[in-house]
Amino acid sequence: MTTHGDDVMEPPYFSEIAPLLPAPSYPYAFLNRSVSGDPASMPVSRTLTEKSTGNLKISRVDYSSSAGSAMTVHYGTALSYNTQDPVVRVSAYIIEDDVKSTASNYKQKNNYSGYSDGEIARVFGEALVPYFQNYIKYPAEIPASRMTYNDVARAAFPSAKGELQTEPYTAFVFNEGSIQMSMPSNVMNPENTSVVVVMADREGKNVMSADVVKFADYNKELYTFSGQPVYPEGYSPITKIDVCPAENEILIEDGKIRVLTSVPATILVHSLDGTLIAKSEKGSGESVLHPETKGLVIVTVRTASGVSTKKLIL
């Protein structure tokens, strides 16, 4: 989503979103509200390796253009662990594409004006040369009236920080909720809108999950919540690992890792950044580990016969 400041498209919630972002300068890109950088050199690879403890799905967006543009978005949020604590905030945004001819004195700086194809290729690679053709041709400053904006965040409901979810969570089971909205008056064409729902942490500063529904899918049933656990692809609450002997087993329950081994073993649990977060050097039998880190972890089991690793979600 793009949020505008200091121009005619600045949304009413701009002052709310600014404290949630880690840097004050613009234009700036933020991934999950926690990783920031210049849009030209965004550290995308870091975010692609991060795994979230949360999941969000939109089940339906109700919209009536004949009833004061009233809208309701229905959603579900899930965590990969059990908790009684309120640790999730949810907010909804209406975004708009193809926004043109805005009445603003703002001028967008174009750093690639006058570049040659060769210069673009050296910096970004041959594959992106066609993408930059308009930037090369346009002047160094482009007035807003000549620009087309996409993903413009028009309004936030109930606020940019979001509403704290107070219901307890059972691991991988969706808690259902809804947010009342209305089509903002600053939207130029409702048919170019989408609804984005964001699931963030308690402070609203780290996005755990999000989902989007375009206008064409308003008033459609998109997802049905069953009340049963929905596990990520390839995940099972009981996971056997390929360790000699093969009877060794890992069981995840209530955020604990229970390892059963028929021979003496050392069990190590690391976070994705390589930090050791739990360890057991008991002999054969049962070992129970209680890592404080939630989300994706790497479990290593060492025996006299070899070493095996398994990625698990807590």
C-alpha positions as CSV (number, residue, x, y, z in Angstrom):
1,M,0.0,0.0,0.0
2,T,1.1,3.6,-0.6
3,T,0.4,6.3,2.0
4,H,0.8,9.9,0.8
5,G,1.9,12.8,3.1
6,D,2.1,16.5,2.5
7,D,-0.1,16.4,-0.6
8,V,-3.8,16.3,-1.6
9,M,-3.9,12.6,-1.2
10,E,-2.7,12.6,2.4
11,P,-5.2,10.4,4.3
12,P,-6.8,11.4,7.6
13,Y,-5.0,8.6,9.4
14,F,-1.5,9.7,8.3
15,S,-0.6,11.0,11.8
16,E,-1.6,7.5,13.2
17,I,0.5,5.5,10.8
18,A,3.7,7.6,11.1
19,P,4.7,6.4,14.7
20,L,4.4,2.8,13.6
21,L,7.1,3.2,11.0
22,P,10.8,3.0,11.7
23,A,12.1,5.9,9.6
24,P,10.7,9.5,9.1
25,S,12.0,10.2,5.6
26,Y,10.0,9.8,2.4
27,P,9.6,8.3,-0.1
28,Y,10.4,5.2,1.9
29,A,9.4,1.6,1.6
30,F,8.4,-0.5,4.6
31,L,8.0,-4.3,4.6
32,N,5.7,-5.6,7.4
33,R,6.2,-2.2,9.1
34,S,9.6,-3.6,10.4
35,V,12.1,-3.6,7.5
36,S,12.7,-0.2,5.8
37,G,14.8,1.2,3.1
38,D,14.9,3.1,-0.2
39,P,12.4,1.6,-2.6
40,A,15.3,1.3,-5.2
41,S,17.3,-1.0,-2.9
42,M,14.7,-2.7,-0.7
43,P,16.0,-5.7,1.3
44,V,13.3,-8.0,0.0
45,S,15.4,-11.1,0.5
46,R,15.3,-10.7,4.3
47,T,11.6,-10.6,4.5
48,L,11.2,-13.6,2.2
49,T,13.1,-15.7,4.7
50,E,11.0,-14.6,7.6
51,K,8.2,-16.8,8.7
52,S,5.2,-15.5,10.6
53,T,3.4,-16.8,13.7
54,G,0.1,-15.4,12.4
55,N,-2.3,-16.1,9.6
56,L,-5.2,-14.0,8.3
57,K,-7.9,-14.7,5.7
58,I,-10.8,-12.5,4.4
59,S,-14.0,-14.6,4.1
60,R,-16.3,-11.9,2.6
61,V,-16.6,-8.2,1.9
62,D,-20.2,-6.8,2.0
63,Y,-20.7,-3.7,0.0
64,S,-23.8,-1.8,-1.0
65,S,-23.5,1.3,-3.2
66,S,-27.2,2.0,-2.7
67,A,-27.0,2.0,1.1
68,G,-24.7,4.9,1.9
69,S,-21.7,2.9,0.6
70,A,-21.8,0.8,3.7
71,M,-19.2,-1.9,3.9
72,T,-18.3,-4.8,6.2
73,V,-15.3,-7.0,6.0
74,H,-15.4,-10.4,7.6
75,Y,-12.1,-12.1,8.4
76,G,-10.4,-14.7,10.5
77,T,-7.0,-14.6,12.4
78,A,-5.0,-17.5,13.7
79,L,-1.8,-18.0,15.6
80,S,0.6,-21.0,15.5
81,Y,0.5,-21.3,19.3
82,N,-2.1,-21.2,22.2
83,T,-2.4,-18.0,24.1
84,Q,-4.9,-16.3,26.5
85,D,-3.1,-12.9,26.1
86,P,-4.3,-10.2,23.6
87,V,-1.3,-10.1,21.2
88,V,-3.0,-9.3,17.9
89,R,-4.3,-6.1,16.3
90,V,-6.4,-6.0,13.2
91,S,-7.0,-3.0,10.9
92,A,-8.7,-2.7,7.5
93,Y,-7.8,-0.4,4.6
94,I,-9.5,0.7,1.5
95,I,-7.0,1.2,-1.3
96,E,-7.5,2.5,-4.8
97,D,-5.7,1.9,-8.2
98,D,-5.5,4.0,-11.3
99,V,-5.7,7.4,-9.5
100,K,-5.1,10.1,-12.0
101,S,-5.1,13.9,-12.4
102,T,-4.8,14.8,-8.7
103,A,-5.0,18.5,-7.9
104,S,-1.7,18.8,-6.2
105,N,1.4,21.0,-6.5
106,Y,3.5,18.0,-5.5
107,K,6.2,17.1,-8.0
108,Q,7.7,13.6,-8.1
109,K,11.5,13.5,-8.4
110,N,12.6,11.2,-11.2
111,N,16.2,10.1,-10.6
112,Y,16.3,8.1,-13.9
113,S,15.6,10.9,-16.3
114,G,18.0,10.9,-19.2
115,Y,19.6,7.5,-18.4
116,S,20.6,5.3,-21.3
117,D,19.6,1.7,-21.6
118,G,23.1,0.7,-20.9
119,E,23.2,2.5,-17.6
120,I,20.0,0.9,-16.5
121,A,21.3,-2.5,-17.5
122,R,24.5,-2.0,-15.5
123,V,22.5,-1.0,-12.4
124,F,19.4,-3.2,-12.6
125,G,20.1,-5.9,-15.2
126,E,19.0,-6.3,-18.8
127,A,15.6,-7.7,-17.9
128,L,14.5,-4.4,-16.3
129,V,15.5,-2.2,-19.2
130,P,11.9,-2.2,-20.7
131,Y,10.4,-1.3,-17.3
132,F,12.5,1.9,-17.1
133,Q,11.6,3.3,-20.6
134,N,9.1,5.8,-19.3
135,Y,11.4,6.9,-16.5
136,I,14.2,7.6,-19.0
137,K,11.9,9.7,-21.2
138,Y,10.2,11.7,-18.5
139,P,11.7,14.9,-17.0
140,A,13.6,15.0,-13.7
141,E,10.4,16.3,-12.0
142,I,6.9,15.1,-12.8
143,P,3.8,17.0,-11.6
144,A,1.2,15.0,-9.9
145,S,-1.3,15.9,-12.6
146,R,0.7,13.7,-15.1
147,M,1.0,10.7,-12.8
148,T,-1.0,7.6,-12.2
149,Y,-1.0,6.2,-8.6
150,N,-1.8,2.6,-7.6
151,D,-2.4,1.0,-4.2
152,V,-3.3,4.4,-2.7
153,A,-4.5,3.8,0.9
154,R,-7.5,6.0,1.2
155,A,-8.8,5.2,4.7
156,A,-8.1,2.9,7.7
157,F,-10.7,1.3,9.9
158,P,-11.1,1.4,12.9
159,S,-7.7,3.0,12.9
160,A,-4.2,2.6,11.4
161,K,-2.9,0.8,14.5
162,G,-5.9,-1.6,14.5
163,E,-8.3,-3.1,17.1
164,L,-6.8,-5.3,19.8
165,Q,-8.2,-8.8,19.6
166,T,-9.2,-10.0,23.1
167,E,-10.4,-13.6,22.4
168,P,-8.0,-16.4,23.4
169,Y,-6.3,-18.3,20.6
170,T,-6.1,-22.1,20.0
171,A,-3.1,-22.9,17.8
172,F,-4.0,-22.8,14.1
173,V,-7.7,-22.3,14.7
174,F,-9.2,-19.1,13.1
175,N,-10.9,-16.6,15.4
176,E,-13.6,-14.8,13.3
177,G,-14.2,-11.1,13.4
178,S,-15.6,-8.2,11.3
179,I,-14.9,-4.5,10.8
180,Q,-17.6,-1.9,9.7
181,M,-16.4,0.5,7.0
182,S,-17.8,2.9,4.4
183,M,-16.5,3.8,1.0
184,P,-14.4,7.0,1.6
185,S,-15.4,10.2,-0.1
186,N,-11.9,10.7,-1.5
187,V,-12.2,7.6,-3.6
188,M,-12.4,8.6,-7.3
189,N,-13.8,5.3,-8.6
190,P,-15.1,2.6,-6.2
191,E,-14.6,-0.1,-8.9
192,N,-10.9,0.5,-8.7
193,T,-10.8,-0.2,-4.9
194,S,-9.7,-3.2,-2.9
195,V,-10.0,-4.0,0.8
196,V,-6.8,-5.0,2.7
197,V,-7.0,-6.4,6.2
198,V,-3.7,-6.4,8.2
199,M,-2.9,-8.5,11.2
200,A,-0.2,-6.9,13.4
201,D,1.4,-7.5,16.8
202,R,0.1,-5.9,20.0
203,E,2.0,-2.7,19.4
204,G,1.0,-2.5,15.7
205,K,4.6,-2.2,14.6
206,N,5.1,-5.7,13.0
207,V,2.8,-7.1,10.4
208,M,2.2,-10.9,10.8
209,S,-0.2,-11.5,8.0
210,A,-2.5,-9.7,5.5
211,D,-5.1,-10.4,2.9
212,V,-6.7,-8.4,0.0
213,V,-10.0,-8.6,-1.9
214,K,-10.5,-6.6,-5.1
215,F,-13.8,-4.9,-6.1
216,A,-14.8,-7.7,-8.5
217,D,-14.9,-10.1,-5.5
218,Y,-17.0,-7.9,-3.2
219,N,-20.1,-9.7,-2.0
220,K,-18.7,-13.2,-2.7
221,E,-18.0,-16.0,-0.3
222,L,-14.3,-16.4,-0.4
223,Y,-13.4,-18.6,2.5
224,T,-15.2,-20.7,5.1
225,F,-13.9,-21.1,8.6
226,S,-14.4,-24.6,10.0
227,G,-13.5,-24.1,13.6
228,Q,-10.8,-26.8,13.2
229,P,-7.0,-26.3,13.0
230,V,-5.7,-25.2,9.6
231,Y,-2.0,-26.2,9.4
232,P,0.5,-24.7,6.9
233,E,1.3,-26.9,3.9
234,G,3.7,-29.7,4.9
235,Y,3.1,-29.3,8.6
236,S,1.7,-31.8,11.0
237,P,1.4,-31.5,14.8
238,I,3.2,-34.9,15.0
239,T,6.3,-35.1,12.8
240,K,8.6,-38.0,12.5
241,I,12.2,-37.3,11.5
242,D,14.7,-39.4,9.6
243,V,17.2,-40.3,12.4
244,C,18.8,-43.6,13.2
245,P,16.9,-45.5,14.5
246,A,13.8,-44.4,12.7
247,E,11.6,-44.6,15.8
248,N,12.7,-41.2,17.0
249,E,9.8,-38.8,17.0
250,I,9.1,-35.1,17.6
251,L,5.7,-34.0,19.0
252,I,4.7,-30.3,19.2
253,E,2.0,-29.3,21.7
254,D,1.2,-26.0,23.5
255,G,4.4,-24.4,22.3
256,K,6.6,-27.2,23.6
257,I,8.8,-29.6,21.6
258,R,8.7,-33.2,23.0
259,V,11.4,-35.4,21.5
260,L,11.3,-39.2,21.9
261,T,14.5,-41.1,21.1
262,S,15.4,-44.7,21.5
263,V,19.1,-44.0,21.7
264,P,21.1,-41.2,23.5
265,A,20.7,-37.9,21.6
266,T,21.5,-34.2,21.8
267,I,18.6,-32.0,20.7
268,L,19.3,-28.4,19.6
269,V,16.7,-25.8,18.7
270,H,17.7,-22.7,16.7
271,S,15.9,-19.7,15.4
272,L,16.1,-18.8,11.7
273,D,19.0,-16.4,12.4
274,G,21.1,-19.2,13.9
275,T,20.5,-18.4,17.6
276,L,20.4,-21.4,19.9
277,I,17.2,-21.1,21.8
278,A,16.9,-24.5,23.5
279,K,19.1,-27.6,24.1
280,S,18.8,-31.0,25.7
281,E,21.5,-33.6,26.2
282,K,19.4,-36.2,28.0
283,G,19.9,-39.9,27.1
284,S,17.3,-42.0,25.4
285,G,13.6,-41.5,26.2
286,E,11.7,-38.2,26.4
287,S,13.1,-34.7,26.2
288,V,10.8,-31.7,26.6
289,L,12.1,-28.3,25.3
290,H,10.4,-24.9,25.9
291,P,11.7,-22.4,23.4
292,E,10.6,-18.8,24.0
293,T,10.7,-18.0,20.3
294,K,7.5,-18.6,18.3
295,G,7.2,-19.3,14.6
296,L,9.6,-21.3,12.4
297,V,12.4,-23.0,14.3
298,I,15.1,-25.6,13.3
299,V,15.4,-28.7,15.4
300,T,18.6,-30.7,15.2
301,V,18.9,-34.3,16.6
302,R,22.4,-35.7,17.0
303,T,23.0,-39.4,17.7
304,A,25.9,-41.7,17.4
305,S,24.5,-42.7,14.0
306,G,24.2,-39.3,12.5
307,V,22.6,-35.8,12.5
308,S,19.2,-34.9,11.2
309,T,17.4,-31.5,11.1
310,K,13.7,-30.5,10.8
311,K,12.0,-27.2,10.3
312,L,9.0,-26.9,12.6
313,I,6.4,-24.2,13.4
314,L,5.7,-23.4,17.1
